[in-house]
Amino acid sequence: MRIDSRVDEFLTAHQLGRVRPETVKEQNGRNANFLVVTTTDTPLFIKTVRGSGAESRERFAACTAFETLRRENTTIRSELGTAPLLASDREHGFLAYEAVAGASSLAELAREEPENAESARSSVADHAWALGRILAAVHALDVERVPERTEPLHMPPVAFLDALPWKLYRQASASVLRVWNRLQRDEEVADALRVLQRDEAAATPTAIHGDFRLDQLLLGHDEVLRLVDIEEFRRGDPARDVGSMVGEWLHRAALDIVTDRSGAAGAAAGAAAAELELDHEDVVAGGTAALDRQRPVITRFWESYWAARGDTATPEFVRRAARFAGWHMFDRLLAVAEYVPRVSAVHWAAAGIGRQALLNPGDAAPALGLPSLSDAELSPSGRTSALPTASEEPVA
């Protein structure tokens, strides 16, 4: 893909120079993303928000509103690191961010090669406290000035539990359709997701990131953690962001089963898992050990978040966060299914653990490193308990 020829005019108008063609590096993502260096020796990350209509305009507005709110609050700005937005063009959807030197996402750090797996886990875990403070800063932004969105967040797509849209059905792989078939036949999961949707709608809204995952956080040469990819920024339930990050650690625990067994890591883990034949006992035993390693990290993130908010969680918040963490496992299952011809027992088992969190959030919370419901109003500290039982596949 070539960078839009109008970008030079946009950058020049903001005194940022012109793109040096030999420096252009295309980046992954749903938008047109490029790393460039300009004729003023300015390294930039250029994003062109794709799409037409209200949805793309709202994603663009979310990015600019986030930067405005962050800059105007000096207290929050000191806690909430990000790549500064230097210029924007609403008509063409152009966003020019200061490039982060030597940037790697926390997800990339977690996908180190097997011989470095333990150091990678330690490196990512070291940032759990900072993650909590960053998220608390997002949630402290002035919610009244966060732009309204006409479209709700896509996941979890409760409407899809009744029927898939024709476009999705026509384009989906056989593996993806098999996952949806099982989800649609699992009435308990469907009921739990409807309860979660109802409880989310009733929660007091704050500003939220809307897609808070490890790959949305960059670490540069300066060791400063920066939150990026702000397109889903909106008003919403803060438990969604918290649960999403808890789900990230839970998913990492599931992938550790694959890494330990196959020597695969990162993108290769999904394919390697498809070749592994693990029985139910293998998966549960491996998952328990992996979650034991991740639980203190989750607890540290949770305690940091509530310390920064200067508050404690209610039982209702804990329940919603645990359910969002459970849904995250299904979200990752669907993502894996897009790239493999057959979903492995490991990924089905991970979804089974997520299922237990959805159906029994009160029991799952202590196993995840969150407080028990009885302790939630007393302390933000986590408690430990046995891992919820995982089935190899969600059952109807």
Protein Blocks (a to p, Z undefined) as FASTA:
>chain_A
ZZdfklmmmmmmnonopadfklpccdedjbdcdddddfkopacdddddededjklmmmmm
mmmmmmmmmmmmmklmmmmgcdddfbdcfknopacddddehiacfklmmmgcfklmmmmm
mmmmmmmmmmmmmmmmmmmpcfklpccdfbdcfbdcfklmmoccfklmmmpcfklmmmmm
mmmmmmklmmmmmmmmmmmmmpccdddehlacfklcccdfkopacdehjllgccddfklm
mmmmmmmmmmmmmmmmmmmmnopahjllmmmmmmpccdfklmmmmmmmmmmmmmmmmmmm
mmmmmmmnopacdfklmmmmmmmmmmmmmmmmmmmmmmpcbdcfklmmmmmmmmmmmmmm
mlmmmmnopacfklmmmoccdcddddddddfbdcZZ
